[in-house]
């Protein structure tokens, strides 16, 4: 099974489609969700876009931002077909 680690090339799932990025940091924390404390993992990524892709997604190349780990997957887990995109299972490695 693939693992998302710091330094990997990854893909972020956004409203505009899949966005190419690189993982800068992975942090684990506890978040307050729906009246209960739940563990969550946050990922800091840097956008790696050029040309029309950057304009379409609304991001700037080199921009870094934090996002929940559920929206970030390794590029090797993304399988594109003619009419669909499938994301294979993966794990997130949180450094200690």
Long-range contacts (C-beta under 8 A, 24 or more apart in sequence): 1-89, 1-90, 1-91, 2-74, 2-76, 2-77, 2-88, 2-89, 2-90, 2-91, 3-74, 3-90, 3-91, 3-92, 3-93, 4-43, 4-69, 4-72, 4-73, 4-74, 4-90, 4-91, 4-92, 4-93, 5-93, 6-93, 6-95, 8-74, 8-75, 9-48, 9-74, 9-75, 10-43, 10-45, 10-72, 10-73, 10-74, 10-75, 11-72, 11-73, 11-74, 11-75, 11-78, 12-45, 12-67, 12-71, 12-72, 13-71, 13-72, 13-73, 13-87, 14-57, 14-71, 16-56, 16-57, 16-58, 17-56, 17-57, 18-78, 18-85, 19-47, 19-49, 19-57, 19-59, 20-47, 20-48, 20-49, 20-53, 20-75, 21-45, 21-46, 21-47, 21-48, 21-72, 22-46, 22-48, 23-72, 24-64, 26-69, 26-92, 26-93, 26-94, 26-95, 27-94, 28-94, 40-68, 40-69, 41-68, 41-69, 41-92, 41-94, 42-66, 42-67, 42-68, 42-69, 43-67, 43-68, 43-69, 43-72, 43-92, 45-72
